[in-house]
């Protein structure tokens, strides 16, 4: 019954939910492949932009360097954020996102292998919208990705978000 209701609901919003941009912040190639395969098996055709460390997340969101072309690299509608990444961890990324006026409404789902209560608490404290532990079995991973789309892209009503990010220049007076 839930799948039938989901199909009807998503059909009403299919154009919007299928075009929603998903950003995956994940450093492990095996997990990236697993998530891509789970999306394919779950019939999730949304554009998926992958970044591999915290600094790359910031570059993408700021539209800097390789990510300057917003047509090719639009701001995401949903960020799937790993916590344990090189160069800048997921907590630091989350803190930075919530400090940016144009990104405060970005929906961030922590998707990590950590099930430590302190990580859950810290992520929510910093403004995560949800915290999910990566499933160990592939079948469960496919179901998790379907659930992500069902809830975050079909059912959830997102707040308005700025599609252009204005990052203040650092104060250079010293």
C-alpha positions as CSV (number, residue, x, y, z in Angstrom):
1,X,0.0,0.0,0.0
2,X,2.8,2.4,0.9
3,X,4.4,1.9,-2.6
4,X,1.1,2.6,-4.3
5,X,0.6,5.8,-2.3
6,X,4.2,6.7,-2.9
7,X,3.7,6.2,-6.7
8,X,0.7,8.4,-6.7
9,X,2.3,11.1,-4.7
10,X,5.5,11.1,-6.7
11,X,3.6,11.0,-9.9
12,X,2.1,14.3,-8.9
13,X,5.5,15.8,-8.3
14,X,7.5,13.6,-10.6
15,X,8.9,16.4,-12.8
16,X,10.1,18.3,-9.8
17,X,11.3,15.3,-7.8
18,X,13.1,13.7,-10.8
19,X,14.9,16.9,-11.6
20,X,15.9,17.7,-8.0
21,X,19.7,17.8,-7.8
22,X,21.3,15.5,-5.2
23,X,24.9,16.1,-4.0
24,X,26.8,13.2,-2.5
25,X,29.7,14.1,-0.3
26,X,31.6,10.8,0.0
27,X,35.3,10.0,-0.1
28,X,35.2,6.2,-0.4
29,X,35.0,5.0,-4.0
30,X,33.3,1.7,-2.9
31,X,30.5,3.6,-1.2
32,X,30.1,6.0,-4.2
33,X,29.7,3.0,-6.4
34,X,27.3,1.3,-4.0
35,X,25.1,4.5,-3.8
36,X,25.1,4.9,-7.6
37,X,24.1,1.3,-8.0
38,X,21.4,1.6,-5.3
39,X,20.0,4.7,-7.1
40,X,20.0,2.8,-10.4
41,X,18.3,-0.3,-8.9
42,X,15.8,2.0,-7.0
43,X,15.0,3.8,-10.3
44,X,16.2,7.1,-9.0
45,X,17.2,9.1,-12.0
46,X,18.0,12.4,-10.3
47,X,21.2,14.1,-11.2
48,X,23.8,13.0,-8.7
49,X,26.9,15.2,-8.2
50,X,29.7,13.6,-6.3
51,X,32.3,15.4,-4.3
52,X,35.0,13.6,-2.4
53,X,36.1,15.8,0.5
54,X,34.9,18.6,2.6
55,X,36.8,21.3,0.8
56,X,35.4,20.2,-2.5
57,X,31.9,20.5,-1.0
58,X,32.6,24.1,-0.2
59,X,34.0,24.8,-3.6
60,X,31.0,23.3,-5.3
61,X,28.5,25.2,-3.0
62,X,30.4,28.5,-3.5
63,X,30.6,27.9,-7.3
64,X,34.4,28.2,-7.3
65,X,37.1,26.7,-9.5
66,X,35.8,23.7,-11.4
67,X,32.3,24.4,-10.1
68,X,32.0,28.0,-11.4
69,X,29.5,27.0,-14.1
70,X,26.1,26.9,-12.3
71,X,24.4,25.4,-15.4
72,X,26.7,22.4,-15.1
73,X,26.9,22.5,-11.3
74,X,23.7,23.9,-9.9
75,X,23.1,24.2,-6.2
76,X,21.7,20.9,-4.8
77,X,18.2,20.4,-3.5
78,X,19.5,17.7,-1.1
79,X,23.0,17.0,0.3
80,X,23.9,13.5,1.4
81,X,26.9,14.1,3.7
82,X,29.4,11.7,5.0
83,X,31.0,12.7,8.3
84,X,34.4,11.1,7.9
85,X,36.0,12.8,4.9
86,X,39.5,14.1,4.3
87,X,40.6,17.8,4.4
88,X,37.4,18.9,6.2
89,X,35.0,16.5,7.9
90,X,31.3,16.5,7.6
91,X,30.8,18.4,10.9
92,X,32.9,21.3,9.7
93,X,31.0,21.3,6.4
94,X,27.7,21.3,8.1
95,X,28.8,24.2,10.4
96,X,29.9,26.2,7.4
97,X,26.7,25.5,5.5
98,X,24.5,26.7,8.3
99,X,26.5,29.9,8.6
100,X,25.8,30.8,5.0
101,X,22.6,32.9,4.6
102,X,22.0,31.5,1.1
103,X,22.4,27.9,2.2
104,X,20.7,27.8,5.6
105,X,17.7,26.1,4.1
106,X,19.7,23.4,2.2
107,X,18.4,20.0,3.2
108,X,21.3,18.0,4.6
109,X,21.0,14.3,5.3
110,X,24.0,12.8,7.1
111,X,24.6,9.4,5.5
112,X,27.5,7.8,7.4
113,X,28.8,4.5,8.7
114,X,29.0,6.0,12.3
115,X,26.3,5.0,14.7
116,X,27.9,6.8,17.6
117,X,25.3,8.7,19.7
118,X,27.8,11.6,20.0
119,X,28.0,11.9,16.2
120,X,24.2,11.9,15.9
121,X,23.8,14.6,18.6
122,X,26.5,16.7,17.1
123,X,25.1,16.5,13.6
124,X,21.6,17.6,14.8
125,X,23.1,20.3,16.9
126,X,24.9,21.7,13.8
127,X,21.7,21.6,11.8
128,X,21.4,18.3,10.0
129,X,17.9,17.6,8.8
130,X,18.3,13.8,9.2
131,X,20.9,11.2,10.3
132,X,21.1,7.9,8.6
133,X,23.5,5.0,9.2
134,X,24.7,3.4,5.9
135,X,23.1,-0.1,5.8
136,X,25.5,-3.1,5.7
137,X,23.5,-5.1,3.1
138,X,23.1,-3.9,-0.4
139,X,19.4,-4.7,-0.5
140,X,18.9,-2.4,2.5
141,X,20.9,0.3,0.8
142,X,18.6,0.3,-2.2
143,X,15.6,0.6,0.1
144,X,17.3,3.4,2.0
145,X,17.8,5.3,-1.3
146,X,14.2,4.8,-2.3
147,X,13.1,6.1,1.2
148,X,15.4,9.1,0.8
149,X,13.7,10.0,-2.5
150,X,10.2,9.2,-1.2
151,X,10.5,11.5,1.8
152,X,13.0,14.2,0.9
153,X,12.1,14.7,-2.8
154,X,8.4,13.7,-3.0
155,X,6.8,14.2,0.4
156,X,8.8,16.9,2.1
157,X,8.0,20.5,1.4
158,X,11.3,22.3,1.2
159,X,11.7,25.9,2.3
160,X,12.6,28.5,-0.3
161,X,16.3,28.6,-0.9
162,X,18.5,31.0,-2.7
163,X,19.6,29.4,-6.0
164,X,22.5,31.9,-6.1
165,X,24.9,31.9,-3.2
166,X,26.6,35.1,-2.2
167,X,29.7,34.3,-0.1
168,X,31.0,37.4,1.7
169,X,34.6,38.3,0.8
170,X,37.0,37.9,3.8
171,X,38.0,41.0,5.6
172,X,41.5,41.8,4.3
173,X,42.1,44.9,6.5
174,X,44.9,44.0,8.8
